[in-house]
């Protein structure tokens, strides 16, 4: 894990940071010395709906104004709800939330990030890997796009772009679901969980390692983290 002083003075924006993985990453960045602003739909200093085109650009502008710059962008916001594609007539909204907003936020953050040798960490999902059927079609398609976006960009104007790709994470929401259902019922195989702390450690690794530009770090419960080949 990063040493407490290694991020001192760094300025960070975490999307979807009001709860779950985003909140844990934001807290870790702060504990390591960074100044952090969080964006989310509710209960956040910057309130925005990243399912709407244009909201990501506004969010970045407000974050840069609040912080006085930007060194770290964590694109964590995401998710989907039933019904899903093709039954979902509003299928463009989850695509915007999970992929379009990532691209828009990154594009608008690049000038500030480039000024401070910054980095982008995209939070994808194992839903974007493989060829098996997946219930959240829009989500899987978008996360696959996030993975390829990361590898296609690699490094832009000195800004590292990398990606964290976790399998099922033991967030509060997942743990609540497991009170009435099995892991097999709520998650794709393999039926394993990753601790939130493991995701946080991996995010800090991506932020701190200059050699990982364009790399995708895959996390699966019970396995060592691995870089996507």
N, C-alpha and C positions, 0 to 999 in steps of 0.2 A: 504494500500500500504506500501511497505517497507520504512523505514526511510532512509534519504539520506546517513547516515553513516553505515548502516547495511551491505552494500556490499563493503565497502572500502577495497581496496587491493585484492579483489577477481578477478580472471582471467577467462574470458568467451570467448567461441567460439559460434557464431550464424551462422547457415547455412541458405542459402537463405536470407541473411541479407541486400541485397542491396536495397530492396524496400518492401512495404507492411507490413505485420505482422512482418517479421523478422527485418526490419529496425526499426520499432517502439519498439520492444523488446530490440534491441541493444541500442537504444537511452536511453531507460529507465534504463537499466543496467548501462550505463555510468553516467547518472544523479544521480544514487544511489551510485556512487563511484567505480564501477568495471572498470577494464581495459578490453576492448572488442576488439576482432578481428572478422571480418565478412568474410564469404566465400560465393561466388556466381559465376555464370558463367561469368558475366561481372560486371564492375564497382565496384570491391571489392579488398581489399588487398590480399586476397587469391582467386585466380581464379581457379575454378574446375568445371567439369561436373559430378555431382553425379549420372547421369544415366549410367556411365561407371564403371564397377567393378575395384576396386583398387584406385579410385580417393579419396574415403573417408579416406582411410588410409594415403595417401599422405597429404591430407588436415589437418588431426589431427596432424601429425608429424610437419608440417610447423607451425601450430598454437602454439603447445607446445614450439617450438624453438623460435618463435617470442615473446611469452608472458613470457617464462621462467617457465612454469607450466600450470596447468589448474584446475579450481575449478567448472566451470559451462559449460555444453554442452547443447545447445538448438538445437535439430534436427528439424528444421523448413522447410527446402527445400522440395519442392514437386510440384505436378501438373500433368496434362495430356493434351493431345491434340487429336483431331479427325483425323482419324477414331479410334475407340476404339475396344477392343476385342469383337467378334472374327474376325472382319474385319481387324484389325491391325496386320500385320505379325510381327511387331517389338514390340509385347506386353511385352517382357521381359525388355525393357528399362524403362517404367514407373514403373514396379515392382522393378527394381533396385533403381530408384530414390526415390520412396516413402517408400520402406521397406528395401531392401538390403543395401543401403547406411546408413540407420539408425542403422542397426545391425553392420555394419562394423565400422562406426564412434564410436559407443558406445564401441565395443570390443577394439579398439585401444586406446581409451581415458581412459579406466578404470585404467591403472597403474598410470597415472598422477592424475586422479580424486581421486583415493584411497589415494594417498599421502597427499591430502589436505581436506579429508572429503567432497568431492564434490558431485554434483548431476547432473542428466540428466533430461531434460524436453523434451519429445517427443510431437510434434504438430501433432495430428491426425486430424480427421474430423468426423462429424456426418454421412458422407458417409459410414463409417465403422460400423455403428450401424444399427440395424433393419433388416428387411427382404424384404423391398420393392425393386422393380427394380430400377436400377441406371444406367445412361448413361455411366459414366466413370467406366467401369467394373474393369479394372486393378487398378484404383485409390481406389475404394471402397474395393477391396480385400486387397490391400496393407495397407490401413489405419486400416482395421480390424486386420491385422497382427500386426501393431504398437501398437494397444490397448492391444492385448493379450501378446505381447512381454513385455510390461510394467508390466502387472500384474504377468506374469510368473517370471520376474526377481525380482521385488520388491526392494530388497537391495542386492548389490553385493560388497563384500569386503569393506563394510561400505559406499558404494556409493548409494544414493537414486536414483531410477529411477521412474519417474512419467510422467503423460500424460495429455495434454490439448486437449479437443475434442470439437471444436467450430462448430456451424452451420454456416450459411452464414454470412460472415464478410464484413462490409462496407469499403473495401479497395478501393483505387483509381480505380483499374480495374473494380470492381463490380459497383461502382458509375458511371463510364463511360458507362458500359453496360446498366444501368438503364435509361440512357438518351434516348434510343431507344427501350427499352423493359420493360416489367413489371417484378416484383419480381417473379411472378409465372412462367414466361418464362425462367428465368435464374437460378432458385434455386429450390431444392426439398422442399416439405412442411415440416414444416409450413412456410408460406411466411413472414418471419421476418428477420430483420438484427441485427447483433451485432456490436457495436462500436469497433473500433480498440483499444480504451483505455480500454474497458472491457477485451479484450484478454490480453493486457499488464498487467493489474492488476492481472488477474488470473495467468499469468506466474510468476509474482513476488511472489504471494502467494505460488505457488508450490515450488519455489526456497527457500523461507524462512521458510517453515513449515516442521520441522523434522518428524512430525507424518504422512506425506502423502506419504511415500515410497510405491510404487506399486499402487497408487491410480490414478483414471482417473476422471478428472474434466470436466463435460459437460456444455457447454454454448449454450443457445438458446435465441434468441431475445425475450424480454418481460418476461423472467422467471429468477428466482434466480439461480445462479450457483449450480450445484448438483454433488455429487460424484456418479459415476456409481456403482450401487448395484451389 
